[in-house]
């Protein structure tokens, strides 16, 4: 799933490459991708891209006051093409759910792999009317994400810290991958309860969130859209690296698998050398 750094990289690329260009065509191959119907996506036609923004994991393209807001969910992506076919996209064919063509022939496809279709596109006058955007918690790279605010957010929350970091209503933009990265940097078990963190651990976690995300954003800032996914895999230190040595201590990175996801961690750095049981809601092995 694209998280804050990848969405920021896409926003930067589109801002550099497409700002000022007008929409000549919008093709919808899967009506399921559209979560709003008035105005229709064709209302974007003739409008110029004036700004690109990000809200958590939501990408916000401002076409002269009318916004195309996209959430790519787990298996969605934005594929930029310098030259798109002249023929309209045929409904129900392939992975592409929506295509947007600009006045120089370039543009992008919104694609989604897999059978669980959660890619979402909204055409709205105000991004704040998108329910997911309206419900977002604090942006972790904003001035509002202070240590004091984060401490208050965790107070009394009897929830595993991994889940807290992934809850978009609390902290916007962190998903499965970067929660693993942040917890490794902070030297914390993903199963530790939020309200059990000491003040020193909260401070360490707050710093790890800001530093990890800021570094990832900076590393991806100048990438083209087609380079973002591969670069993310190169940057990650523990997520997706089960079986490899920890880059900090050399211990073997372990994995806990769930029904539809998994997490990775380093026992030496994060759990006092003890492996976590590989089952949902497990605790440290005694």
N, C-alpha and C positions, 0 to 999 in steps of 0.2 A: 504493500500500500504506500503510495506517495505520502510523505510526511512533510513537516514544515520546511526543511532545507530543499527538498526536491520541488515543492510547489513554488518556493521563493526563486529557485533557479529557472523554472518555466516562466514565471512572471517577468523576471529580468530579461530572458531571451525574447519573449514576445514584445516587451516594451521596446527593446532595441531594434528588433526586426520588423515589427508590424505597425507600430504607432504611425498614424497619419494615413494609413491605407484604408480604403473603403470596402465594405462587404458587397460582393456582387451576387453571391448565392449561398443559401443555407439548405443543405439536404439532410433530411431526417430518415435514416434507414430503420431505426427502431423507435417506435412511439413511446416505448417504455422508458427511454432515457429522459423524456421531458416530464418535469414535475410541475410546470406551469403551462397554461394554454392561452392566457390573455395578458399581455400581447403574445402573438404567435412568434416563433423564431424568425419567420420571414420579415418581421418588423425591423430586423437588424439590417436588411438590405438597403444599401445606399448610405449607411452611416459609417463614419470614420472611427477607427480605434483611437481614443484620446488618452487613455490611461489603463494601466494594468496594476492590480493590487492583489493582496493575499489576506485571507481571514482564516487563521488556523490552517486547516488542510483544504480550504476552499480557494479556488482561483477565480478572480473577479476581473472580467474584461469590460471596460466601460466604452461603449460605442456611442459617444456624444449624448450621454445621459440615459441610455438604455443599457442595462448590464446583462451580460451572459455570465452567470455564476456556475461554476463546475465543481463537483466533488467526484473524484475519481474512484472512491471506494477502494476495495481490495485489489481488483484486477484491471482497473481502468488506466488509460494513459492518453496523453496528447502526442500525436505523431505529426510533426511538421513536415511539409513537403514544399519544395521550391516550385514545383509545377504539378498542379492537380488536373485530373482528366476533365475534358470539356463536357462530357456527358454527365448528367445528374446521377447521383448515387442511387442504386436500386434497393428498395426496401428489403430487409431480411437477408441480405447477402453478406457473408463474411463477418469479421469482427467489428467493423466500423458501425457505430451507432449514429454519429452525426458528423457532417462535413461542413466546414466553413471556408469559402473561397473569397480571396481578396482581389482587388483590382489589377494586380500585377500577375495574376495566375497562381500565386502561392496560397498557402493556407494550411489548415490542419484537419486531421481526422481525430475524433474522440473514439477510442477503441476500448473493447473490454473482452478479455478472455474468460473461459470457464462458463459454467452453466448458471451460476448464481449472479444474476444481473442486478448490480446495485449502483452502477454509474448513474449520476444524476446531473441534469442541466436545468437551469432556471433562467428565464428571461423576465427581468424585473426592473422597475424604475429605481428601487432602493434595495441594496443587498441585505439590509437589516430585516427585510420582510421574509427572507429565506429562513425557515425555522431553525435549521442547523447553525446558521450564522448568528441568529439572535440568541441562541443558547450557549454560545462559546464562553469559556472562562477566560482568565487573564492570558494575554500573549506573553510568553516567557522571555522574549527579547525586548519587551517594551519597558519604559521607565516605571510602569505600575507594578512590575514583578519584583518587588523589593523583598528582602529577607523577612521583614516584619509581616508583609502581606502573605508570604508563603508559610510562615510559622502559624499565622492565624488560620490559614486554609487547612493545615494538617491537624490543628488542635481538636482533640476529641473524635477524630476520624478512625474508627476501628476497621480499617480496610488495608489489605496488603498494599505496600507502596507501589508495586508494579501496576496494580489496577488504578491507583490514584493518578499516576503519571499518564496513563492512557485515557483517562476520563476527560473528554473534550469540554465538559461543563465546568471542569476545575482548572485545567491548564490546556490551552489550545495548541494543537499542532504536533504533539508527541504521540507516536504510535508504538507498535510492537518493537520495531527495530531500535529506535532511538531511546526507548525506555530501557532496553538492555544496555545500550551504550552508556547512558547516563548513570545507571546503577553500578556498572563496572567502574566507571570513573570515580564514583563516590564511595566505592568499596562497601556496598550495602547489599544484603540479600534481597531478592525480589519478593520474598515472603514476609519480610519484616512489617509489622503493623505501623501505619503512619503515626498513630498517637504514642507509639513506644520509642520513637526516635528521640535521642538526646539533643539538646540544643546544638552541640558540636556536630552531630550527624545531620541535622537540618541545615545548618550552615554549609556543610560540605556538599550536601545534595543540591542546594540552591546554586552554589557555585558551579557544580558539575553540569547542571541543566544549562545555565547561561553559556559556559565555556564550550560545551560539546556542540550545542546548536549553533553558536556564533562561528565556531571553527568550520562546521559543515557548510553553513551558508557562504562563508568566505571562500571556501575551497571550490564551490560550485558556481560562484557568481558569474563567471564569464563563459560558461559552457553553452553549447548549442543544445537544443531540446533532445536531440538524438543521443547525446553523450551522458545525460544526467543519470540514467539508471545504472549503467556500467560503472560510472565514477562512484556512485553511492556504495556499491559492493566493495570497491577498492578501499574506501575510507573506513568502513565498519571494522571494529577491532574484535568484537565478540559475537555479535548477532550473525547467524548463519555460518559460524566458524566452528561448530562442534567437532571435536576430535583434533583440532589444531592447538598448538601451544599458545598460551596467553602471552600477549606482547609485553606484559609487565613482569610477570614472575616465571613464566615458562610452564606452569601447570597446564594440564589438558582441559580445554574448555568443554564443559558438559552441557547437556540439553535436557529440558523437561518438555514432553510432548502432551498436548491436549487434543481435544476432538478436532478443532479446526485451526490450531496455531501451535507455536512452540516458543520457548524462551531459551536463551543461552547465557551462561554465566561462568565465572572462574571460582572454583571452590576455595582456593588459597586466598584470593583477593576479597571474596565477598561473603563466604559462609564459614570462615574459620577452619577450612580444610574439609568440611563435611559435605558430602554430596546430597543433593535434594532428591527425594523420592520422585520417580517419574510417573506421577499420577495426579489428576486434578485435586486441588485443595490439599496437597501433601504438605507435610511439615519437615523440618530437618530430621534426618534419620538419627536415632539414638545410638 
